[in-house]
Amino acid sequence: MNRIATAFLTALSTVVLIASPAPLCAAPTTAPLTTTDTCDVSCFEPSISLDDYTVQCVEDLDALTCPPDSVILTNTCTSVTTPMACVLASRTDTIRVCQATTAYGIGGDAALRVYGLELSGLVDSDLFMETGDGLVFTQYANDVAVLEGEVVCDQNSNQGFEVFIVFQHRVDGADWTGGFKQVATCGESTDDWDIYLLKNGQSFLRGTGDLEGSMIELL
């Protein structure tokens, strides 16, 4: 089964999230299987250090950047390697944590909609509702946000996903010119909306229930 490998680098109050969609737990076809638990985190070896470290001043955190070169995660128990993605989520300022819920209005209602997924025949609907502990949306001061939690298909609760989606490049609704911005209630304004772009390579849906073992990378 494909897994998301997530690591955290903490420098005072800045967090770097690194994720990978690769099947790190798969055994290589050229080597015999052993009794080693190939999903044991002790098997994972990143190409950069994940140790905590300290800077002299809070302002130094603003100078932190993602590694310039490709970061590789190696499963030393299987010899499988995979590239990882990076995003900086600054905690040096206000962090806003919200409970994300289904948006009700004109047309189909959903907390998450994956266009075309129903046409693939894999699920009974493109629309997914929050379930379990729901969805948590965390906004960071450097215009990055993370959505995570659980959703299930609105037509079949046995078809679900664990959600991990990273957003970046936040802009105010008044400054957004990319379309897809509409409000159905008269008199309401979209100017104070926070609008983000999804971050490729770090946003995934991992199947649960009937979809156990599946992984969708969002682009």
C-alpha positions as CSV (number, residue, x, y, z in Angstrom):
1,M,0.0,0.0,0.0
2,N,1.2,3.5,-0.8
3,R,1.9,5.7,2.2
4,I,2.6,9.3,2.8
5,A,5.8,9.8,4.6
6,T,5.7,13.1,6.6
7,A,8.5,14.6,8.5
8,F,8.8,17.8,10.5
9,L,11.8,20.0,10.9
10,T,11.3,22.4,13.8
11,A,13.5,25.5,14.2
12,L,11.9,27.4,17.1
13,S,8.6,28.2,15.6
14,T,8.9,27.4,12.0
15,V,7.9,24.0,10.6
16,V,9.0,22.4,7.4
17,L,6.6,19.7,6.1
18,I,8.1,17.1,3.8
19,A,5.9,14.5,2.1
20,S,6.1,11.7,-0.4
21,P,3.5,9.6,-2.2
22,A,5.9,6.8,-3.1
23,P,5.4,3.2,-2.1
24,L,8.2,3.2,0.4
25,C,7.0,0.1,2.1
26,A,7.2,-2.0,-1.0
27,A,9.8,-4.7,-1.1
28,P,12.2,-4.6,-4.1
29,T,11.6,-7.3,-6.8
30,T,15.3,-8.1,-6.9
31,A,15.8,-8.9,-3.3
32,P,14.2,-11.7,-1.2
33,L,11.5,-10.8,1.3
34,T,12.5,-10.9,5.0
35,T,10.6,-10.7,8.2
36,T,11.7,-7.0,8.6
37,D,8.8,-4.6,9.0
38,T,9.6,-2.4,6.0
39,C,7.2,0.3,7.2
40,D,9.1,0.7,10.4
41,V,10.1,4.4,10.6
42,S,13.6,3.3,11.6
43,C,14.0,2.1,8.0
44,F,13.5,5.7,6.6
45,E,16.6,7.7,6.0
46,P,16.3,11.3,4.5
47,S,19.1,12.9,2.5
48,I,19.0,15.9,4.9
49,S,19.1,16.1,8.7
50,L,15.7,16.2,10.5
51,D,17.2,17.2,13.8
52,D,15.9,20.2,15.6
53,Y,18.2,23.2,15.8
54,T,18.2,26.7,17.2
55,V,18.7,30.1,15.7
56,Q,20.0,33.2,17.5
57,C,17.0,35.5,16.7
58,V,13.4,35.1,15.7
59,E,14.1,37.2,12.7
60,D,16.5,34.5,11.4
61,L,13.6,32.3,10.8
62,D,12.5,34.5,7.9
63,A,15.6,33.6,6.1
64,L,14.9,29.8,6.2
65,T,14.1,28.2,2.8
66,C,13.4,24.8,1.6
67,P,16.5,22.7,0.5
68,P,17.5,23.9,-3.0
69,D,18.3,20.4,-4.2
70,S,15.9,17.4,-4.5
71,V,15.5,15.8,-1.1
72,I,15.4,12.0,-1.2
73,L,13.9,9.5,1.3
74,T,15.4,6.0,1.3
75,N,13.8,3.0,2.9
76,T,16.9,1.2,4.0
77,C,15.0,-2.0,4.5
78,T,13.9,-2.2,0.9
79,S,16.3,0.1,-0.9
80,V,13.4,2.0,-2.4
81,T,14.0,5.7,-2.8
82,T,11.6,8.6,-3.5
83,P,11.8,12.4,-3.9
84,M,10.1,14.5,-1.3
85,A,8.5,17.9,-1.5
86,C,8.9,20.8,0.9
87,V,6.8,23.7,2.3
88,L,7.6,26.2,5.0
89,A,4.8,26.8,7.4
90,S,5.7,29.8,9.6
91,R,4.6,29.8,13.2
92,T,6.4,33.1,14.1
93,D,3.1,34.9,13.9
94,T,-0.6,34.2,14.3
95,I,-1.8,30.7,13.5
96,R,-5.5,30.3,12.7
97,V,-7.0,26.8,13.2
98,C,-10.5,26.2,11.9
99,Q,-13.0,23.3,11.7
100,A,-13.7,22.9,7.9
101,T,-17.3,21.9,7.1
102,T,-19.4,21.2,4.1
103,A,-20.3,24.2,2.0
104,Y,-24.1,24.3,1.5
105,G,-25.6,26.2,-1.4
106,I,-26.8,25.9,-5.0
107,G,-26.0,22.6,-6.6
108,G,-24.2,19.6,-5.0
109,D,-23.0,20.1,-1.4
110,A,-19.6,18.8,-0.2
111,A,-16.6,19.5,1.9
112,L,-14.5,18.1,-0.9
113,R,-15.3,17.6,-4.6
114,V,-13.0,15.6,-6.9
115,Y,-14.3,16.3,-10.4
116,G,-14.4,13.2,-12.7
117,L,-13.8,10.7,-9.9
118,E,-17.3,9.2,-10.3
119,L,-16.8,8.9,-14.1
120,S,-13.8,6.7,-13.4
121,G,-16.1,4.1,-11.8
122,L,-14.1,4.0,-8.6
123,V,-16.7,5.8,-6.4
124,D,-20.4,6.5,-6.4
125,S,-20.1,10.3,-6.4
126,D,-17.6,13.2,-6.8
127,L,-18.9,14.7,-3.6
128,F,-17.4,13.9,-0.2
129,M,-18.5,15.0,3.3
130,E,-16.5,15.4,6.5
131,T,-16.7,12.4,8.9
132,G,-15.1,11.1,12.1
133,D,-13.1,14.0,13.6
134,G,-13.9,16.1,10.6
135,L,-11.5,18.4,8.7
136,V,-9.1,20.9,10.2
137,F,-7.9,23.9,8.2
138,T,-4.7,25.5,9.6
139,Q,-3.6,28.9,8.3
140,Y,-0.1,30.1,8.8
141,A,1.1,33.7,8.7
142,N,3.3,33.2,5.6
143,D,0.3,32.5,3.3
144,V,0.5,28.7,3.6
145,A,-2.4,26.5,4.8
146,V,-2.9,22.8,5.5
147,L,-6.2,20.9,5.3
148,E,-6.3,17.4,6.9
149,G,-8.9,15.0,8.2
150,E,-11.4,12.5,6.9
151,V,-14.2,12.5,4.3
152,V,-16.6,9.9,2.9
153,C,-18.6,9.8,-0.3
154,D,-22.1,11.3,0.1
155,Q,-23.6,8.3,-1.7
156,N,-21.6,5.6,0.0
157,S,-20.1,6.0,3.5
158,N,-17.8,3.0,2.9
159,Q,-15.9,5.0,0.3
160,G,-13.6,7.5,2.0
161,F,-10.3,9.3,2.1
162,E,-7.8,10.6,4.6
163,V,-7.1,14.1,3.5
164,F,-3.8,15.9,3.5
165,I,-3.7,19.0,1.3
166,V,-1.2,21.8,1.3
167,F,-2.1,25.3,0.0
168,Q,0.2,28.2,-0.7
169,H,0.3,31.8,-2.2
170,R,-2.7,33.1,-0.3
171,V,-4.3,36.3,-1.8
172,D,-7.3,38.4,-0.7
173,G,-10.5,37.8,-2.5
174,A,-10.5,41.3,-3.8
175,D,-7.2,40.7,-5.5
176,W,-7.9,37.3,-6.9
177,T,-8.5,37.2,-10.7
178,G,-8.4,33.4,-11.3
179,G,-12.1,32.9,-11.5
180,F,-14.1,30.3,-9.5
181,K,-15.2,33.0,-7.1
182,Q,-18.9,33.3,-6.6
183,V,-21.3,33.8,-3.7
184,A,-25.0,32.9,-4.0
185,T,-26.3,35.2,-1.2
186,C,-27.3,38.7,-2.2
187,G,-25.3,41.4,-0.6
188,E,-22.4,39.1,0.3
189,S,-18.9,40.1,-0.8
190,T,-16.0,37.8,-1.7
191,D,-13.4,40.6,-1.0
192,D,-12.5,39.3,2.4
193,W,-12.0,35.7,1.3
194,D,-8.6,33.9,1.6
195,I,-7.9,32.2,-1.7
196,Y,-5.0,29.8,-2.0
197,L,-3.4,27.7,-4.7
198,L,-3.0,23.9,-4.1
199,K,0.6,22.8,-3.7
200,N,1.6,20.1,-6.2
201,G,3.5,17.1,-4.9
202,Q,2.3,17.5,-1.4
203,S,-1.4,17.0,-1.5
204,F,-2.9,13.5,-1.2
205,L,-6.1,11.5,-0.6
206,R,-5.4,8.1,0.9
207,G,-8.3,5.6,0.6
208,T,-10.3,4.2,3.5
209,G,-13.0,1.6,3.7
210,D,-13.7,0.2,0.3
211,L,-10.9,2.4,-1.1
212,E,-8.3,1.1,1.4
213,G,-4.9,0.8,-0.4
214,S,-5.5,3.5,-2.9
215,M,-3.8,6.9,-3.1
216,I,-4.7,10.0,-5.2
217,E,-2.1,12.8,-5.7
218,L,-3.8,16.1,-6.3
219,L,-2.3,18.4,-8.9
